[in-house]
Each structure stands twice: as C-alpha cells, then as structure tokens.
C-alpha cells in the first residue's frame, strides 16, 4: 500500500510517500507500526488529535480498517480561507 504524508507530517518524517507492506488491520495498527520504525515517525504521530487520515481518498477515523486499501494519507486538519 502507498502511505502519503502531507504538510508538517511530511516535514517531520522527511519523505512525501512510501510503499509499505504491513500486517496492520486498522489505521491505529499502521500508526503503531510506523511509530516503532524510527524517532521521526514517532514525533510525527505523537499527537493523533492533530492529524486527519484518508483511506483511498475518503476521510475516515483512526479505528477504520485498512484491509484492501491501496492508499492511506496523513495530514493536519484543513482550514478554510
């Protein structure tokens, strides 16, 4: 699956996207796997309340299943303007 990072999430991790193999069942499981990889990921995902997630370009929550997903994207909340 492709994992995409936007805005300050991308800046903290240092890459805009990556293709990963995972056994994670939910977004929370995926985040736990990513956080265990490297301190950069741990810093980026330290406060999930400051993040939004989309699975295959549909906004969802961190308890959502990622089984069969092609893409998971993480980004800060969007603001109007």
JOQUIWO-V822123 format. One record per run of one state. SS is the DSSP state (H for helix, E for strand, C for the rest). FROM is the first residue (numbers start at 1). LEN is the number of residues. If there is no record, write none. Layout:
((SS;FROM;LEN) (SS;FROM;LEN))
This chain:
((C;1;1) (E;2;4) (C;6;1) (H;7;7) (C;14;3) (E;17;3) (C;20;6) (E;26;1) (H;27;11) (C;38;1) (H;39;6) (C;45;3) (H;48;3) (C;51;1) (E;52;4) (C;56;2) (E;58;3) (C;61;4) (E;65;1) (C;66;5) (E;71;5) (C;76;6))
